[in-house]
């Protein structure tokens, strides 16, 4: 009897700790993506080739699950849906990943992981521009989203214009000061601008995705098709940019490990784990762990990649994290708000719910209107 009671208590404790353990593990996985991608690019692998292989691996990894789990709910692909999938494949795998990888080469992995937390704020601004998001200045939730957006852009601007002195971590005394700092001030600003443009492409991806999921609610299948279209389009671009066969060669090294890791972990496991946690704890819980990825990448970046950590990056990252929490809090209040009237439902049918970013992924909740209401969380390939 006592044994059964002890087992029951252990099960309860495990059930309560499970979301926390999964989210922490997910942050380490996302941090590994930044570190492995940076190391592979620094060792000479073309970003065009990495993007092709990465999206191909992601499509292959998710295709079996999409075919089995969504065979009864998968709608037919119309010309309109196909064109949207093509556009989604261009915005994220082509535009966002190329610019983000190039910007990361000009700056650092830790810098890029910090800037990427600005995506919810960028998405919020773009949603307002396209009349997909409505704000009321007298409401606290709207004030929180506006303040969070201002803080996020302020943090990004600070990180761009002010680098400050180098901050030494315990293990970085013998590495950072003697490392060849390849990024000049000009490259640093250029890299930041490239990452920010990548954030805009990423945000545009989620705005279009939030619309596409209403007519094609099979999330796994849609995600697989986006990765497939991204792989095809990036292959066409890569064949133009990298014509020498040696650039496409892979071996039993980082050139093989990087696309496999980013494709399976960032698209497969991240997709499943985050969806699992969101069902029980919600998107705000997921968002709360995002800054942990910045910390892990900063620590591993200085240890493994000998990156230099600047005071401006630390201050800017903290400001961005505060802005991220503010935007997420405002969106959480949107979800808890009063049920809209019939007229409001029609007007707000395409409101974009920016709910969470998870390092290599941002989660968008479909509105609770229409027959295809539900959640969609798409892999983001950074």
Secondary structure, 3 states (H helix, E strand, C coil): CHHHHHHHHHHHHHHHHHHHHHHHHHHHHHHHHHHHHHHHHHCCCCHHHHHHHHHHHHHHHHHHHHHHHCCCCCCCCCHHHHHHHHHHHHHHHHHHHHHHHHHHHHCCHHHHHHHHHHHHHHHHHHHHHCCCCCCCCCCHHHHHHHHHHHHHHHHHHHHHHCCCCECCCCCCCCCCCCCCCCCCHHHHHHHHHHHHHHHHHHHHHHHHHHHHHHHCCCHHHHHHHHHHHHHHHHHHHHHHHCCCHHHHCCCCCHHHHHHHHHHHHHHHHHHHHHHHHHHHHCHHHHHCCHHHHHHHHHHHHHHHCCCCCEHHHHHHHHHHHHHHHHHHHHHHHHHCCCCCCHHHHHHCCCCCEEEEECCCEEEEECCCCCCCCCEEEEECCC
